[in-house]
Amino acid sequence: MDADRRLVDAALRRLLPPRGSVPVTVRRAMVYSLFPGGKRLRPILAVQACRVVGGRPEEVLPAAAAIEMIHTYSLVHDDLPALDNDDLRRGRASSHRIFGEAMAILAGDALLTHAFEILSGHPATARQANRRLRAIAVLAGAAGVQGMIAGQVMDLEAEGRPFTYAKLQRIHRGKTGALISAALQIGGILGGGDETQVRALRSYGDGIGLAFQVVDDILDQEGSPEGLGKSIGKDRRDRKATFPALLGVPASRRRAARAAARAVAALRSFGRRGTPLTELARFIVERGH
Amino acid sequence: MDADRRLVDAALRRLLPPRGSVPVTVRRAMVYSLFPGGKRLRPILAVQACRVVGGRPEEVLPAAAAIEMIHTYSLVHDDLPALDNDDLRRGRASSHRIFGEAMAILAGDALLTHAFEILSGHPATARQANRRLRAIAVLAGAAGVQGMIAGQVMDLEAEGRPFTYAKLQRIHRGKTGALISAALQIGGILGGGDETQVRALRSYGDGIGLAFQVVDDILDQEGSPEGLGKSIGKDRRDRKATFPALLGVPASRRRAARAAARAVAALRSFGRRGTPLTELARFIVERGH
C-alpha cells in the first residue's frame, strides 16, 4: 500500500495544472489541500481494482488522481463556514482558514473541474475512449446530486433531527460510499475488467464503504485529534447523525465487521488476486480498535 | 434563435436529475437558477456551430444543456457573499438569498458535476465516444483553472488595483470568453466538423466573447436594472476592472465592433451557412446601443 501511495502522489503532482499556466493563489490552495493528504484510500482502491482484473497501474493512475481531487474538493467545500464550519482538516487549518472563503470555494471548484480535465485529456484509442467515457460517467454519478452531493444535502437537513438507520445509511452511502465504490468500479473498467468483474468490485466497494464510515463515526466519538487529524466529537456537538449515536459503539463495530465480510465475499471469483483487497477490508475494520 | 432557445430549454428540462432520485431542495435550487434563465447565448452558439459544420441539433443538445449548466453554476458561485456578494441575478433574488449559502454552494457544485454526467452518459458508438471525450476535455478546460476559474481569481485579486488592457482582457477571456469559445468548439466537434472548422469556430468564439464582455461592461455602467436583470453600477462600486473604466465608452464600443468583425471574418470558409452566426455577432454588438 505504501508503494501505491507513492504512485498516487507522483500522479497527483504530475497532473496538477503546470505552474505559470494558472493564477498562483488558486494553485497554491489546490496543492495545500492535496498534500500531504490523507490515507489516499480511494485512489489506492482504484489501483488495486485495476490490478485485480489484470490491468497495469499506469492505465488507472490519472483516474486515481482525479478521484483523489474530487475527494479533496468535497472536503474543502464541506469545511466551509456555511457548511460544516470546520477549522481543522487532516491535522492542519482547513483551506478557508488559510486562503479565505472565496479562494476555498474556487479551489474546490478547480479541483472538481480539473478531475474531469484529467480524465478526458490525452489522445486515446477507440477502446480507451469508451472506457474513459464510462469512467467519467461513474465518477460524475458518484460525485453528483445522486451521490456525494445528495449525501451532504441530506446530512445538512438531518442535523438535530431524529433519524433512522435507513436514513443514516443513505446519508453515508452518498457522502462516503459512492466515491469509494466508484473508485473500485473505475479501476475495474480502466483495467479492462468485464461487466461481472466490475459489478463484483462495486459490491466490494459498497461493503467497505459502509464499514469505513461506521468506523469513522466511532473514531470521531472515541479517537484523539492527533490520530484522526480533525476536530473530535464535532459530530456530537453538531448533533450529526452517526452510527454510534444510533446503535451504540459495540453494535456499530459488529455492523462494520459484517459489512466488511460482505465486501470480502464479493471478491471470491478473483481467487488469490483478491488478497490485497481482502486485507484492505480487514485494515479498515481494525482501524476502529 | 427563439426556436433554438426552445430546443435548449427542453433539453435542460429533460436532462435534469429525475424528481425523486435526488434531495428535493438541491434540485429546486438547480431549477431556480436554470429557469427561466438568461439569453441562453452559449448553448444556442453550440447548436449553431453544430449546424454550420453540417450536424443535426440532436447531436449537440445534451452538450448544449451541459454548457448552460456550467454557465449557471458559475453565476451561482460568483454571486455568493464570499465572492461578488450579489443579491440580484437575472432580475430575481440570487440563489443564496433564497436557499441560503450552504445550498447555493451545493447547487453550484451539483450543476457543475451534472454537466459532466450528461456529457458522459448514454452509450455511444466508438466514433461518438471519441468526440464526446474531446468535448468533455474542451468543456473542462474552459471551466477550469486555466479558464473560468482563472478569470474569477484574477478578477478578485484585481479589485481596487490599477489594471492594464492586457490584464483586463485576460480576466474576461477567462470569465466569459473561454466558455463562449468552448461552446462553439463543442458544437463543431459533436457536429462532425474537421480540425480546420473547429479552429475557425474557436476564432469566431474568441472574437464574439470579447465583444460580448465589452458590451456587458458598457451595459453595467449605462443600462437599467430592468433591462439587464442584475445590480447596475455594481462593477464601479466594487472598483472592478472594466473596459469603459479603462478606455471610456466610445473607445470600448469601437473595440467591441472590431472584435465582432474579426469573429465574422473567421467564418468566411463556411460561406452562406455562416449567416446565422454572422447575425449573432451583429446582435451582440448592437445590444450595447
Interface residues (C-beta under 8 A of the other chain):
Chain A: P17 S21 V22 P23 T25 V26 R27 M30 H77 L80 A82 L83 G100 E101 A102 M103 I105 L106 G108 D109 A110 L112 T113 H114 F116 E117 L119 S120 G121 A124 A126 R127 A129 N130 R132 L133 R134 I136 A137 L139 A140 G141 A143 G144 V145 Q146 I149 A150 Q152 V153 M154 L156 E157
Chain B: P17 S21 V22 P23 T25 V26 R27 M30 H77 L80 A82 L83 G100 E101 A102 M103 I105 L106 G108 D109 A110 L112 T113 H114 F116 E117 L119 S120 G121 A124 A126 R127 A129 N130 R132 L133 R134 I136 A137 L139 A140 G141 A143 G144 V145 Q146 I149 A150 Q152 V153 M154 L156 E157
